[in-house]
Amino acid sequence: MSLSRFSRWLTAIVLFMLVTQVSAQDLILTAPPRETPQAGAKLYGPLAAHLQKLLGLPVKYQHPKNWLNYQRDMRNDKYDIVFDGPHFIAWRLAHLNHTVAVKLPGTLVFHLLAAADNNAVNSPDDLIGKKICGISPPNLSTLSVLARFDNPVRQPVILGIKGGMGKVYKRFAAGGCDALVLRTTFYKKKLKDEDRAKLKIIYSSKPLPNQAISTSSRISTSQRQKIVKSITQGAGQGAAQPVLRRFGGKKAKSFLPATQQEYTGHNVLLEGVIFGW
């Protein structure tokens, strides 16, 4: 191993250890376990370090071991600063007295697609009892499409795919499903023209506000206002860039202030449904 590669490896390990060693006095920053612990530390570690300096309080990034742990710890109100989707944020607003702080620009819309030459599938109702490829619930893409099927005994069968929407498309293309769910931006920007020509859109979900950061009741109004100002127009913009680049797209320049109203109510996608929690 070259000296430069060793140095980068050692830096990553040290950063991971620093941001994941959490004590009872620390404010905990977290996000869904969509990447490895090391990748999560690289994404969110700089933001945690900035917020610690900004608030004058210990702030540590904690990577959830898995989705079950993430849901359990969220329900137990363990997290103080959380970046995730609008359905989770709405749930915390309704049940944990969280307050939304900043959001990514744009909205989240998902397409339900079938093969263009599949004459048996032309509407969502044609998929009842049939197989849909999608990222496993509680991912918002799958839940947004399932919301179209309001009768719990007349729904599609979800084939949960791990590894992102690219893997979802590959499984569908290999003949694994009757339909698939993709985010509109993935459909427009990641698929080739010839791939889109082989598909037809049979349903599009209602637009939802983008992923955002919410804060717990342990963070005061003045502290939250500091966070909003710093991340949207101050020094926190740089610390938030890794998150913005990965989830906001190339055109996203910064996080934006968010309001309670635009996130309230979306917890219905999680509660009282078969694939929810």
Number of C-alpha atoms within 10 A of each C-alpha: 6 6 8 9 10 11 12 11 11 12 12 16 14 12 15 21 13 15 23 20 11 16 11 6 9 15 24 24 25 26 20 19 16 15 14 12 16 16 14 23 27 18 21 24 27 21 25 25 18 21 25 16 12 16 15 9 12 16 26 26 29 23 26 22 12 11 14 11 14 19 16 12 13 18 14 10 16 15 22 20 26 24 22 16 22 27 26 25 28 26 23 23 21 15 12 17 15 25 24 29 25 26 27 22 22 15 12 20 20 24 24 27 27 27 22 15 11 13 8 11 19 18 14 19 15 14 20 15 13 16 18 25 27 29 24 18 21 18 18 22 22 26 24 27 23 24 17 15 16 10 10 12 10 12 21 20 16 21 19 14 17 13 11 13 21 15 15 23 22 12 17 21 15 8 9 16 21 20 28 28 26 25 18 17 14 13 21 12 9 13 14 10 11 8 12 16 11 14 18 18 17 18 17 18 19 14 12 19 19 21 24 23 26 28 28 22 13 13 16 11 12 10 14 20 15 17 21 22 17 20 26 19 14 13 13 23 19 17 21 22 21 17 19 22 15 10 14 20 14 9 9 15 15 21 26 19 20 21 13 15 9 14 24 18 16 20 21 15 24 22 13 10 15 13 17 14 12
